[in-house]
Amino acid sequence: MTSRSLGAVVAVVLAAAGCADLERGPAAAAPEAGATEDGGAGADGASLSFAANVSPLLMPCTRCHVSGQEAGDTKLIFTGSTSADYATVVMFVDTSAPASSRLLAKLSGQGHEGGQIYATGSPEYQTILNWIQQGARP
């Protein structure tokens, strides 16, 4: 196998592993054990924002959740514009019950055809949970 064909195989496998749609599948499950609803700050006590803290963590989603890709027919479509992407992502959060947000359920693999992106309790998952707890600011 040439390095070019090996690279193509790796790209396809990686894309498939991170792709799925946030629209299909069951709604978010009950909050995970140990999850809090207290609106806590980031791990270092700082205020979190979509642009600075959450958008970069959702980059794996952009492999499939863009127009013309595998999950391009869902309600979660990334455009590359932080403000447009924020408006789309907040449709999947519930600031009144952060740990029950559909975004977190899908990222942790619940009803997500692309499988788990971040494990419940991982630093990335916790950052997104904390952002939602803080009110899901842009």
N, CA, C and O atoms as CSV, one atom per row, in Angstrom:
chain,resi,resn,atom,element,x,y,z
A,1,MET,N,N,0.858,-1.168,0.000
A,1,MET,CA,C,0.000,0.000,0.000
A,1,MET,C,C,0.904,1.230,0.000
A,1,MET,O,O,1.873,1.302,0.756
A,2,THR,N,N,0.580,2.181,-0.845
A,2,THR,CA,C,1.384,3.394,-0.909
A,2,THR,C,C,1.046,4.299,0.243
A,2,THR,O,O,-0.008,4.163,0.865
A,3,SER,N,N,1.945,5.232,0.532
A,3,SER,CA,C,1.668,6.172,1.620
A,3,SER,C,C,0.457,7.030,1.291
A,3,SER,O,O,-0.271,7.437,2.196
A,4,ARG,N,N,0.227,7.314,0.012
A,4,ARG,CA,C,-0.948,8.105,-0.384
A,4,ARG,C,C,-2.236,7.345,-0.085
A,4,ARG,O,O,-3.170,7.920,0.473
A,5,SER,N,N,-2.305,6.049,-0.451
A,5,SER,CA,C,-3.520,5.278,-0.195
A,5,SER,C,C,-3.685,5.009,1.296
A,5,SER,O,O,-4.810,4.976,1.795
A,6,LEU,N,N,-2.589,4.817,2.009
A,6,LEU,CA,C,-2.672,4.658,3.453
A,6,LEU,C,C,-3.228,5.925,4.080
A,6,LEU,O,O,-4.068,5.855,4.978
A,7,GLY,N,N,-2.771,7.076,3.621
A,7,GLY,CA,C,-3.283,8.351,4.133
A,7,GLY,C,C,-4.764,8.500,3.866
A,7,GLY,O,O,-5.493,9.011,4.717
A,8,ALA,N,N,-5.226,8.070,2.709
A,8,ALA,CA,C,-6.654,8.149,2.378
A,8,ALA,C,C,-7.465,7.249,3.298
A,8,ALA,O,O,-8.537,7.637,3.763
A,9,VAL,N,N,-6.957,6.043,3.565
A,9,VAL,CA,C,-7.649,5.122,4.466
A,9,VAL,C,C,-7.734,5.721,5.868
A,9,VAL,O,O,-8.791,5.681,6.498
A,10,VAL,N,N,-6.648,6.263,6.349
A,10,VAL,CA,C,-6.642,6.886,7.682
A,10,VAL,C,C,-7.632,8.033,7.731
A,10,VAL,O,O,-8.374,8.153,8.706
A,11,ALA,N,N,-7.668,8.876,6.714
A,11,ALA,CA,C,-8.599,10.013,6.681
A,11,ALA,C,C,-10.046,9.550,6.733
A,11,ALA,O,O,-10.861,10.148,7.435
A,12,VAL,N,N,-10.376,8.487,5.995
A,12,VAL,CA,C,-11.741,7.963,5.992
A,12,VAL,C,C,-12.104,7.401,7.366
A,12,VAL,O,O,-13.202,7.649,7.865
A,13,VAL,N,N,-11.206,6.658,7.970
A,13,VAL,CA,C,-11.468,6.080,9.291
A,13,VAL,C,C,-11.650,7.182,10.328
A,13,VAL,O,O,-12.578,7.124,11.135
A,14,LEU,N,N,-10.782,8.178,10.315
A,14,LEU,CA,C,-10.911,9.271,11.279
A,14,LEU,C,C,-12.185,10.054,11.067
A,14,LEU,O,O,-12.842,10.431,12.037
A,15,ALA,N,N,-12.549,10.306,9.840
A,15,ALA,CA,C,-13.785,11.041,9.555
A,15,ALA,C,C,-14.993,10.253,10.036
A,15,ALA,O,O,-15.914,10.824,10.620
A,16,ALA,N,N,-14.997,8.956,9.798
A,16,ALA,CA,C,-16.119,8.124,10.217
A,16,ALA,C,C,-16.217,8.068,11.732
A,16,ALA,O,O,-17.319,8.031,12.280
A,17,ALA,N,N,-15.099,8.062,12.404
A,17,ALA,CA,C,-15.108,7.979,13.866
A,17,ALA,C,C,-15.669,9.230,14.510
A,17,ALA,O,O,-16.254,9.151,15.590
A,18,GLY,N,N,-15.509,10.373,13.883
A,18,GLY,CA,C,-15.979,11.611,14.490
A,18,GLY,C,C,-17.287,12.114,13.951
A,18,GLY,O,O,-17.809,13.104,14.463
A,19,CYS,N,N,-17.849,11.476,12.932
A,19,CYS,CA,C,-19.066,11.961,12.294
A,19,CYS,C,C,-20.295,11.351,12.935
A,19,CYS,O,O,-20.283,10.214,13.406
A,20,ALA,N,N,-21.327,12.119,12.938
A,20,ALA,CA,C,-22.643,11.667,13.343
A,20,ALA,C,C,-23.553,12.851,13.336
A,20,ALA,O,O,-23.142,13.960,12.994
A,21,ASP,N,N,-24.765,12.633,13.704
A,21,ASP,CA,C,-25.637,13.779,13.684
A,21,ASP,C,C,-26.229,14.020,15.052
A,21,ASP,O,O,-26.566,13.084,15.777
A,22,LEU,N,N,-26.350,15.276,15.391
A,22,LEU,CA,C,-26.866,15.665,16.700
A,22,LEU,C,C,-28.374,15.799,16.682
A,22,LEU,O,O,-28.980,16.119,17.705
A,23,GLU,N,N,-28.983,15.562,15.547
A,23,GLU,CA,C,-30.416,15.720,15.440
A,23,GLU,C,C,-31.137,14.414,15.715
A,23,GLU,O,O,-32.186,14.407,16.358
A,24,ARG,N,N,-30.585,13.311,15.234
A,24,ARG,CA,C,-31.247,12.018,15.354
A,24,ARG,C,C,-30.896,11.355,16.670
A,24,ARG,O,O,-29.971,11.761,17.374
A,25,GLY,N,N,-31.655,10.335,16.973
A,25,GLY,CA,C,-31.380,9.585,18.193
A,25,GLY,C,C,-32.176,10.133,19.355
A,25,GLY,O,O,-32.859,11.149,19.220
A,26,PRO,N,N,-32.096,9.470,20.498
A,26,PRO,CA,C,-32.894,9.869,21.649
A,26,PRO,C,C,-32.440,11.204,22.217
A,26,PRO,O,O,-31.297,11.625,22.038
A,27,ALA,N,N,-33.357,11.849,22.901
A,27,ALA,CA,C,-33.017,13.080,23.603
A,27,ALA,C,C,-32.041,12.743,24.719
A,27,ALA,O,O,-31.801,11.572,25.012
A,28,ALA,N,N,-31.495,13.748,25.324
A,28,ALA,CA,C,-30.489,13.545,26.366
A,28,ALA,C,C,-31.034,12.686,27.499
A,28,ALA,O,O,-32.206,12.774,27.864
A,29,ALA,N,N,-30.169,11.868,28.034
A,29,ALA,CA,C,-30.516,11.017,29.158
A,29,ALA,C,C,-30.480,11.832,30.446
A,29,ALA,O,O,-30.117,13.008,30.447
A,30,ALA,N,N,-30.859,11.190,31.524
A,30,ALA,CA,C,-30.815,11.845,32.824
A,30,ALA,C,C,-29.384,12.277,33.129
A,30,ALA,O,O,-28.431,11.700,32.604
A,31,PRO,N,N,-29.234,13.299,33.981
A,31,PRO,CA,C,-27.882,13.767,34.312
A,31,PRO,C,C,-27.024,12.635,34.852
A,31,PRO,O,O,-27.508,11.735,35.538
A,32,GLU,N,N,-25.744,12.700,34.527
A,32,GLU,CA,C,-24.804,11.702,34.975
A,32,GLU,C,C,-24.524,11.865,36.460
A,32,GLU,O,O,-24.642,12.958,37.014
A,33,ALA,N,N,-24.156,10.779,37.084
A,33,ALA,CA,C,-23.786,10.842,38.494
A,33,ALA,C,C,-22.624,11.812,38.659
A,33,ALA,O,O,-21.648,11.765,37.911
A,34,GLY,N,N,-22.741,12.672,39.624
A,34,GLY,CA,C,-21.667,13.616,39.894
A,34,GLY,C,C,-21.776,14.905,39.106
A,34,GLY,O,O,-21.045,15.856,39.385
A,35,ALA,N,N,-22.683,14.965,38.111
A,35,ALA,CA,C,-22.851,16.200,37.341
A,35,ALA,C,C,-23.571,17.213,38.209
A,35,ALA,O,O,-24.470,16.862,38.973
A,36,THR,N,N,-23.181,18.446,38.092
A,36,THR,CA,C,-23.790,19.486,38.900
A,36,THR,C,C,-24.596,20.418,38.035
A,36,THR,O,O,-24.364,20.522,36.830
A,37,GLU,N,N,-25.538,21.092,38.642
A,37,GLU,CA,C,-26.386,22.061,37.961
A,37,GLU,C,C,-26.175,23.436,38.580
A,37,GLU,O,O,-27.051,24.294,38.470
A,38,ASP,N,N,-25.055,23.664,39.218
A,38,ASP,CA,C,-24.859,24.875,40.009
A,38,ASP,C,C,-24.300,26.064,39.249
A,38,ASP,O,O,-24.048,27.110,39.848
A,39,GLY,N,N,-24.102,25.932,37.956
A,39,GLY,CA,C,-23.574,27.060,37.190
A,39,GLY,C,C,-22.115,27.340,37.484
A,39,GLY,O,O,-21.664,28.474,37.329
A,40,GLY,N,N,-21.375,26.343,37.901
A,40,GLY,CA,C,-19.977,26.526,38.269
A,40,GLY,C,C,-19.127,27.068,37.141
A,40,GLY,O,O,-19.467,26.908,35.969
A,41,ALA,N,N,-18.045,27.696,37.482
A,41,ALA,CA,C,-17.125,28.265,36.489
A,41,ALA,C,C,-16.244,27.174,35.918
A,41,ALA,O,O,-16.347,26.009,36.301
A,42,GLY,N,N,-15.388,27.557,35.009
A,42,GLY,CA,C,-14.424,26.619,34.449
A,42,GLY,C,C,-13.542,26.077,35.557
A,42,GLY,O,O,-13.571,26.564,36.687
A,43,ALA,N,N,-12.772,25.081,35.227
A,43,ALA,CA,C,-11.923,24.429,36.219
A,43,ALA,C,C,-11.040,25.431,36.951
A,43,ALA,O,O,-10.723,25.230,38.123
A,44,ASP,N,N,-10.635,26.512,36.274
A,44,ASP,CA,C,-9.786,27.501,36.924
A,44,ASP,C,C,-10.585,28.672,37.489
A,44,ASP,O,O,-10.005,29.668,37.922
A,45,GLY,N,N,-11.940,28.553,37.487
A,45,GLY,CA,C,-12.795,29.604,38.032
A,45,GLY,C,C,-13.118,30.696,37.033
A,45,GLY,O,O,-13.850,31.627,37.368
A,46,ALA,N,N,-12.600,30.616,35.823
A,46,ALA,CA,C,-12.830,31.650,34.821
A,46,ALA,C,C,-14.179,31.457,34.138
A,46,ALA,O,O,-14.702,30.346,34.052
A,47,SER,N,N,-14.719,32.553,33.662
A,47,SER,CA,C,-15.932,32.528,32.867
A,47,SER,C,C,-15.624,31.925,31.502
A,47,SER,O,O,-14.577,32.199,30.917
A,48,LEU,N,N,-16.519,31.122,31.012
A,48,LEU,CA,C,-16.318,30.458,29.732
A,48,LEU,C,C,-17.176,31.097,28.648
A,48,LEU,O,O,-18.248,31.631,28.934
A,49,SER,N,N,-16.705,31.044,27.402
A,49,SER,CA,C,-17.489,31.556,26.280
A,49,SER,C,C,-17.468,30.531,25.152
A,49,SER,O,O,-16.579,29.684,25.074
A,50,PHE,N,N,-18.462,30.631,24.290
A,50,PHE,CA,C,-18.510,29.742,23.135
A,50,PHE,C,C,-17.289,29.955,22.256
A,50,PHE,O,O,-16.600,29.002,21.892
A,51,ALA,N,N,-17.028,31.211,21.918
A,51,ALA,CA,C,-15.954,31.522,20.973
A,51,ALA,C,C,-14.597,31.041,21.466
A,51,ALA,O,O,-13.843,30.437,20.703
A,52,ALA,N,N,-14.276,31.297,22.718
A,52,ALA,CA,C,-12.940,30.987,23.229
A,52,ALA,C,C,-12.793,29.551,23.720
A,52,ALA,O,O,-11.726,28.956,23.563
A,53,ASN,N,N,-13.838,28.987,24.307
A,53,ASN,CA,C,-13.683,27.719,24.997
A,53,ASN,C,C,-14.408,26.536,24.371
A,53,ASN,O,O,-13.896,25.417,24.398
A,54,VAL,N,N,-15.587,26.763,23.811
A,54,VAL,CA,C,-16.406,25.658,23.329
A,54,VAL,C,C,-16.219,25.410,21.837
A,54,VAL,O,O,-16.066,24.263,21.417
A,55,SER,N,N,-16.230,26.446,21.051
A,55,SER,CA,C,-16.078,26.277,19.600
A,55,SER,C,C,-14.859,25.428,19.238
A,55,SER,O,O,-14.979,24.530,18.405
A,56,PRO,N,N,-13.697,25.678,19.830
A,56,PRO,CA,C,-12.539,24.829,19.494
A,56,PRO,C,C,-12.752,23.354,19.840
A,56,PRO,O,O,-12.203,22.478,19.172
A,57,LEU,N,N,-13.537,23.076,20.869
A,57,LEU,CA,C,-13.789,21.690,21.262
A,57,LEU,C,C,-14.749,20.994,20.308
A,57,LEU,O,O,-14.812,19.765,20.279
A,58,LEU,N,N,-15.491,21.760,19.537
A,58,LEU,CA,C,-16.449,21.177,18.601
A,58,LEU,C,C,-15.863,20.975,17.203
A,58,LEU,O,O,-16.573,20.564,16.285
A,59,MET,N,N,-14.584,21.259,17.043
A,59,MET,CA,C,-13.941,21.092,15.741
A,59,MET,C,C,-14.062,19.669,15.184
A,59,MET,O,O,-14.215,19.528,13.971
A,60,PRO,N,N,-14.002,18.608,15.998
A,60,PRO,CA,C,-14.184,17.267,15.426
A,60,PRO,C,C,-15.539,17.118,14.728
A,60,PRO,O,O,-15.674,16.315,13.804
A,61,CYS,N,N,-16.528,17.874,15.159
A,61,CYS,CA,C,-17.872,17.793,14.584
A,61,CYS,C,C,-17.920,18.352,13.167
A,61,CYS,O,O,-18.793,17.987,12.379
A,62,THR,N,N,-16.987,19.235,12.846
A,62,THR,CA,C,-17.019,19.894,11.542
A,62,THR,C,C,-16.600,18.977,10.398
A,62,THR,O,O,-16.727,19.347,9.231
A,63,ARG,N,N,-16.110,17.804,10.715
A,63,ARG,CA,C,-15.794,16.846,9.647
A,63,ARG,C,C,-17.063,16.349,8.976
A,63,ARG,O,O,-17.060,16.065,7.778
A,64,CYS,N,N,-18.146,16.240,9.733
A,64,CYS,CA,C,-19.402,15.700,9.188
A,64,CYS,C,C,-20.530,16.719,9.179
A,64,CYS,O,O,-21.377,16.707,8.285
A,65,HIS,N,N,-20.541,17.600,10.171
A,65,HIS,CA,C,-21.642,18.551,10.327
A,65,HIS,C,C,-21.398,19.845,9.557
A,65,HIS,O,O,-21.414,20.937,10.124
A,66,VAL,N,N,-21.174,19.696,8.258
A,66,VAL,CA,C,-21.067,20.830,7.344
A,66,VAL,C,C,-21.853,20.454,6.093
A,66,VAL,O,O,-22.041,19.276,5.790
A,67,SER,N,N,-22.299,21.457,5.386
A,67,SER,CA,C,-23.054,21.237,4.166
A,67,SER,C,C,-22.280,20.327,3.215
A,67,SER,O,O,-21.092,20.528,2.964
A,68,GLY,N,N,-22.980,19.328,2.695
A,68,GLY,CA,C,-22.365,18.422,1.736
A,68,GLY,C,C,-21.664,17.221,2.338
A,68,GLY,O,O,-21.189,16.359,1.599
A,69,GLN,N,N,-21.584,17.137,3.658
A,69,GLN,CA,C,-20.930,15.996,4.297
A,69,GLN,C,C,-21.970,15.044,4.887
A,69,GLN,O,O,-23.173,15.264,4.753
A,70,GLU,N,N,-21.497,13.996,5.532
A,70,GLU,CA,C,-22.354,12.920,6.026
A,70,GLU,C,C,-23.520,13.408,6.895
A,70,GLU,O,O,-24.636,12.911,6.747
A,71,ALA,N,N,-23.293,14.345,7.775
A,71,ALA,CA,C,-24.351,14.859,8.646
A,71,ALA,C,C,-24.814,16.252,8.190
A,71,ALA,O,O,-25.309,17.049,8.987
A,72,GLY,N,N,-24.643,16.518,6.919
A,72,GLY,CA,C,-25.011,17.817,6.363
A,72,GLY,C,C,-26.497,18.037,6.215
A,72,GLY,O,O,-26.925,19.129,5.843
A,73,ASP,N,N,-27.299,17.018,6.501
A,73,ASP,CA,C,-28.748,17.159,6.406
A,73,ASP,C,C,-29.412,17.276,7.782
A,73,ASP,O,O,-30.620,17.079,7.907
A,74,THR,N,N,-28.635,17.592,8.797
A,74,THR,CA,C,-29.166,17.719,10.154
A,74,THR,C,C,-29.349,19.192,10.509
A,74,THR,O,O,-29.034,20.082,9.718
A,75,LYS,N,N,-29.857,19.425,11.696
A,75,LYS,CA,C,-30.024,20.806,12.164
A,75,LYS,C,C,-28.725,21.404,12.681
A,75,LYS,O,O,-28.617,22.623,12.819
A,76,LEU,N,N,-27.741,20.565,12.969
A,76,LEU,CA,C,-26.454,21.070,13.448
A,76,LEU,C,C,-25.492,21.139,12.272
A,76,LEU,O,O,-24.885,20.140,11.888
A,77,ILE,N,N,-25.364,22.320,11.714
A,77,ILE,CA,C,-24.468,22.545,10.585
A,77,ILE,C,C,-23.508,23.665,10.965
A,77,ILE,O,O,-23.933,24.759,11.336
A,78,PHE,N,N,-22.229,23.387,10.871
A,78,PHE,CA,C,-21.214,24.397,11.148
A,78,PHE,C,C,-20.882,25.134,9.857
A,78,PHE,O,O,-20.748,24.535,8.790
A,79,THR,N,N,-20.754,26.454,9.986
A,79,THR,CA,C,-20.494,27.293,8.818
A,79,THR,C,C,-19.097,27.872,8.818
A,79,THR,O,O,-18.611,28.318,7.779
A,80,GLY,N,N,-18.444,27.872,9.968
A,80,GLY,CA,C,-17.137,28.513,10.086
A,80,GLY,C,C,-17.250,29.908,10.669
A,80,GLY,O,O,-16.241,30.527,11.006
A,81,SER,N,N,-18.464,30.404,10.788
A,81,SER,CA,C,-18.712,31.698,11.426
A,81,SER,C,C,-19.060,31.436,12.887
A,81,SER,O,O,-20.043,30.753,13.175
A,82,THR,N,N,-18.273,31.965,13.802
A,82,THR,CA,C,-18.501,31.706,15.220
A,82,THR,C,C,-19.899,32.124,15.650
A,82,THR,O,O,-20.547,31.402,16.408
A,83,SER,N,N,-20.379,33.274,15.185
A,83,SER,CA,C,-21.709,33.729,15.607
A,83,SER,C,C,-22.805,32.824,15.038
A,83,SER,O,O,-23.762,32.509,15.745
A,84,ALA,N,N,-22.685,32.406,13.792
A,84,ALA,CA,C,-23.683,31.504,13.216
A,84,ALA,C,C,-23.616,30.131,13.885
A,84,ALA,O,O,-24.650,29.524,14.165
A,85,ASP,N,N,-22.418,29.648,14.136
A,85,ASP,CA,C,-22.259,28.345,14.785
A,85,ASP,C,C,-22.806,28.380,16.211
A,85,ASP,O,O,-23.415,27.412,16.666
A,86,TYR,N,N,-22.594,29.485,16.912
A,86,TYR,CA,C,-23.134,29.638,18.259
A,86,TYR,C,C,-24.661,29.539,18.222
A,86,TYR,O,O,-25.261,28.811,19.013
A,87,ALA,N,N,-25.281,30.271,17.301
A,87,ALA,CA,C,-26.742,30.274,17.196
A,87,ALA,C,C,-27.275,28.863,16.954
A,87,ALA,O,O,-28.345,28.508,17.450
A,88,THR,N,N,-26.548,28.076,16.209
A,88,THR,CA,C,-26.954,26.704,15.937
A,88,THR,C,C,-26.741,25.814,17.164
A,88,THR,O,O,-27.630,25.051,17.541
A,89,VAL,N,N,-25.581,25.910,17.775
A,89,VAL,CA,C,-25.247,25.030,18.905
A,89,VAL,C,C,-26.175,25.271,20.097
A,89,VAL,O,O,-26.551,24.312,20.772
A,90,VAL,N,N,-26.551,26.508,20.373
A,90,VAL,CA,C,-27.385,26.762,21.554
A,90,VAL,C,C,-28.769,26.141,21.438
A,90,VAL,O,O,-29.480,26.033,22.437
A,91,MET,N,N,-29.161,25.732,20.238
A,91,MET,CA,C,-30.435,25.017,20.088
A,91,MET,C,C,-30.368,23.646,20.771
A,91,MET,O,O,-31.402,23.028,21.027
A,92,PHE,N,N,-29.159,23.177,21.063
A,92,PHE,CA,C,-28.957,21.852,21.636
A,92,PHE,C,C,-28.552,21.905,23.108
A,92,PHE,O,O,-28.112,20.900,23.666
A,93,VAL,N,N,-28.697,23.064,23.733
A,93,VAL,CA,C,-28.354,23.178,25.154
A,93,VAL,C,C,-29.588,23.560,25.959
A,93,VAL,O,O,-30.516,24.187,25.450
A,94,ASP,N,N,-29.574,23.171,27.210
A,94,ASP,CA,C,-30.657,23.491,28.140
A,94,ASP,C,C,-30.015,24.102,29.386
A,94,ASP,O,O,-29.511,23.387,30.251
A,95,THR,N,N,-30.040,25.427,29.463
A,95,THR,CA,C,-29.406,26.094,30.595
A,95,THR,C,C,-30.172,25.870,31.901
A,95,THR,O,O,-29.623,26.102,32.978
A,96,SER,N,N,-31.424,25.424,31.826
A,96,SER,CA,C,-32.167,25.155,33.056
A,96,SER,C,C,-31.826,23.769,33.620
A,96,SER,O,O,-32.053,23.510,34.802
A,97,ALA,N,N,-31.293,22.898,32.798
A,97,ALA,CA,C,-30.843,21.564,33.224
A,97,ALA,C,C,-29.610,21.209,32.398
A,97,ALA,O,O,-29.682,20.347,31.523
A,98,PRO,N,N,-28.480,21.864,32.666
A,98,PRO,CA,C,-27.283,21.720,31.828
A,98,PRO,C,C,-26.840,20.294,31.547
A,98,PRO,O,O,-26.525,19.963,30.404
A,99,ALA,N,N,-26.811,19.456,32.554
A,99,ALA,CA,C,-26.318,18.084,32.367
A,99,ALA,C,C,-27.250,17.264,31.475
A,99,ALA,O,O,-26.857,16.208,30.978
A,100,SER,N,N,-28.467,17.732,31.269
A,100,SER,CA,C,-29.424,17.042,30.403
A,100,SER,C,C,-29.427,17.600,28.989
A,100,SER,O,O,-30.254,17.197,28.172
A,101,SER,N,N,-28.531,18.508,28.690
A,101,SER,CA,C,-28.482,19.097,27.357
A,101,SER,C,C,-28.228,18.047,26.292
A,101,SER,O,O,-27.403,17.150,26.468
A,102,ARG,N,N,-28.935,18.170,25.203
A,102,ARG,CA,C,-28.796,17.228,24.092
A,102,ARG,C,C,-27.376,17.249,23.518
A,102,ARG,O,O,-26.866,16.217,23.082
A,103,LEU,N,N,-26.742,18.416,23.518
A,103,LEU,CA,C,-25.374,18.527,23.026
A,103,LEU,C,C,-24.451,17.582,23.793
A,103,LEU,O,O,-23.645,16.873,23.191
A,104,LEU,N,N,-24.568,17.572,25.106
A,104,LEU,CA,C,-23.723,16.702,25.931
A,104,LEU,C,C,-24.046,15.233,25.705
A,104,LEU,O,O,-23.149,14.391,25.662
A,105,ALA,N,N,-25.337,14.931,25.559
A,105,ALA,CA,C,-25.727,13.536,25.318
A,105,ALA,C,C,-25.096,13.032,24.027
A,105,ALA,O,O,-24.534,11.938,23.990
A,106,LYS,N,N,-25.189,13.824,22.981
A,106,LYS,CA,C,-24.649,13.409,21.690
A,106,LYS,C,C,-23.128,13.325,21.727
A,106,LYS,O,O,-22.542,12.378,21.203
A,107,LEU,N,N,-22.484,14.320,22.350
A,107,LEU,CA,C,-21.017,14.292,22.437
A,107,LEU,C,C,-20.516,13.061,23.186
A,107,LEU,O,O,-19.442,12.537,22.889
A,108,SER,N,N,-21.306,12.603,24.163
A,108,SER,CA,C,-20.891,11.432,24.932
A,108,SER,C,C,-21.319,10.121,24.273
A,108,SER,O,O,-21.105,9.045,24.830
A,109,GLY,N,N,-21.928,10.213,23.076
A,109,GLY,CA,C,-22.241,9.025,22.306
A,109,GLY,C,C,-23.669,8.537,22.384
A,109,GLY,O,O,-24.010,7.557,21.723
A,110,GLN,N,N,-24.520,9.182,23.166
A,110,GLN,CA,C,-25.907,8.755,23.323
A,110,GLN,C,C,-26.717,9.163,22.091
A,110,GLN,O,O,-26.963,10.350,21.877
A,111,GLY,N,N,-27.130,8.191,21.286
A,111,GLY,CA,C,-27.921,8.460,20.101
A,111,GLY,C,C,-27.142,9.184,19.013
A,111,GLY,O,O,-27.733,9.845,18.159
A,112,HIS,N,N,-25.840,9.063,19.040
A,112,HIS,CA,C,-24.957,9.760,18.105
A,112,HIS,C,C,-24.377,8.726,17.159
A,112,HIS,O,O,-23.601,7.867,17.577
A,113,GLU,N,N,-24.747,8.799,15.890
A,113,GLU,CA,C,-24.299,7.791,14.932
A,113,GLU,C,C,-22.785,7.735,14.792
A,113,GLU,O,O,-22.243,6.709,14.381
A,114,GLY,N,N,-22.097,8.813,15.123
A,114,GLY,CA,C,-20.643,8.830,15.036
A,114,GLY,C,C,-19.966,8.361,16.300
A,114,GLY,O,O,-18.739,8.384,16.399
A,115,GLY,N,N,-20.763,7.934,17.275
A,115,GLY,CA,C,-20.191,7.444,18.516
A,115,GLY,C,C,-19.771,8.560,19.458
A,115,GLY,O,O,-20.141,9.721,19.280
A,116,GLN,N,N,-19.010,8.195,20.437
A,116,GLN,CA,C,-18.568,9.117,21.474
A,116,GLN,C,C,-17.477,10.043,20.950
A,116,GLN,O,O,-16.500,9.601,20.346
A,117,ILE,N,N,-17.665,11.327,21.193
A,117,ILE,CA,C,-16.641,12.316,20.870
A,117,ILE,C,C,-15.824,12.596,22.134
A,117,ILE,O,O,-14.593,12.592,22.103
A,118,TYR,N,N,-16.527,12.839,23.251
A,118,TYR,CA,C,-15.864,13.056,24.540
A,118,TYR,C,C,-16.550,12.205,25.606
A,118,TYR,O,O,-17.777,12.174,25.693
A,119,ALA,N,N,-15.762,11.531,26.398
A,119,ALA,CA,C,-16.308,10.730,27.486
A,119,ALA,C,C,-16.884,11.636,28.558
A,119,ALA,O,O,-16.360,12.715,28.835
A,120,THR,N,N,-17.966,11.177,29.151
A,120,THR,CA,C,-18.544,11.903,30.280
A,120,THR,C,C,-17.459,12.041,31.344
A,120,THR,O,O,-16.806,11.061,31.703
A,121,GLY,N,N,-17.273,13.239,31.837
A,121,GLY,CA,C,-16.256,13.478,32.849
A,121,GLY,C,C,-14.899,13.862,32.298
A,121,GLY,O,O,-14.011,14.246,33.058
A,122,SER,N,N,-14.720,13.765,30.977
A,122,SER,CA,C,-13.440,14.189,30.396
A,122,SER,C,C,-13.312,15.701,30.548
A,122,SER,O,O,-14.324,16.380,30.722
A,123,PRO,N,N,-12.106,16.246,30.487
A,123,PRO,CA,C,-11.943,17.697,30.612
A,123,PRO,C,C,-12.743,18.474,29.551
A,123,PRO,O,O,-13.286,19.540,29.843
A,124,GLU,N,N,-12.813,17.945,28.335
A,124,GLU,CA,C,-13.561,18.622,27.274
A,124,GLU,C,C,-15.053,18.625,27.580
A,124,GLU,O,O,-15.720,19.652,27.453
A,125,TYR,N,N,-15.565,17.480,27.980
A,125,TYR,CA,C,-16.983,17.363,28.347
A,125,TYR,C,C,-17.296,18.317,29.501
A,125,TYR,O,O,-18.303,19.026,29.481
A,126,GLN,N,N,-16.423,18.323,30.497
A,126,GLN,CA,C,-16.645,19.172,31.672
A,126,GLN,C,C,-16.619,20.648,31.299
A,126,GLN,O,O,-17.400,21.429,31.844
A,127,THR,N,N,-15.743,21.049,30.388
A,127,THR,CA,C,-15.708,22.446,29.945
A,127,THR,C,C,-17.029,22.830,29.296
A,127,THR,O,O,-17.573,23.898,29.576
A,128,ILE,N,N,-17.549,21.964,28.429
A,128,ILE,CA,C,-18.812,22.267,27.761
A,128,ILE,C,C,-19.954,22.287,28.770
A,128,ILE,O,O,-20.824,23.154,28.690
A,129,LEU,N,N,-19.972,21.352,29.716
A,129,LEU,CA,C,-20.979,21.356,30.773
A,129,LEU,C,C,-20.890,22.652,31.583
A,129,LEU,O,O,-21.912,23.285,31.848
A,130,ASN,N,N,-19.693,23.045,31.974
A,130,ASN,CA,C,-19.526,24.280,32.751
A,130,ASN,C,C,-20.002,25.495,31.964
A,130,ASN,O,O,-20.628,26.391,32.531
A,131,TRP,N,N,-19.714,25.536,30.663
A,131,TRP,CA,C,-20.174,26.636,29.811
A,131,TRP,C,C,-21.696,26.722,29.820
A,131,TRP,O,O,-22.256,27.813,29.927
A,132,ILE,N,N,-22.360,25.589,29.708
A,132,ILE,CA,C,-23.822,25.578,29.733
A,132,ILE,C,C,-24.319,26.018,31.107
A,132,ILE,O,O,-25.281,26.780,31.203
A,133,GLN,N,N,-23.676,25.547,32.161
A,133,GLN,CA,C,-24.063,25.922,33.527
A,133,GLN,C,C,-23.942,27.428,33.737
A,133,GLN,O,O,-24.716,28.023,34.486
A,134,GLN,N,N,-22.974,28.030,33.075
A,134,GLN,CA,C,-22.763,29.471,33.208
A,134,GLN,C,C,-23.727,30.288,32.345
A,134,GLN,O,O,-23.683,31.518,32.372
A,135,GLY,N,N,-24.577,29.635,31.595
A,135,GLY,CA,C,-25.556,30.350,30.791
A,135,GLY,C,C,-25.285,30.288,29.291
A,135,GLY,O,O,-25.964,30.966,28.520
A,136,ALA,N,N,-24.315,29.496,28.863
A,136,ALA,CA,C,-24.012,29.308,27.436
A,136,ALA,C,C,-23.793,30.636,26.710
A,136,ALA,O,O,-24.448,30.933,25.710
A,137,ARG,N,N,-22.868,31.414,27.232
A,137,ARG,CA,C,-22.573,32.731,26.639
A,137,ARG,C,C,-21.842,32.597,25.297
A,137,ARG,O,O,-21.101,31.640,25.071
A,138,PRO,N,N,-22.068,33.586,24.406
A,138,PRO,CA,C,-21.365,33.571,23.137
A,138,PRO,C,C,-19.873,33.744,23.345
A,138,PRO,O,O,-19.112,33.756,22.378
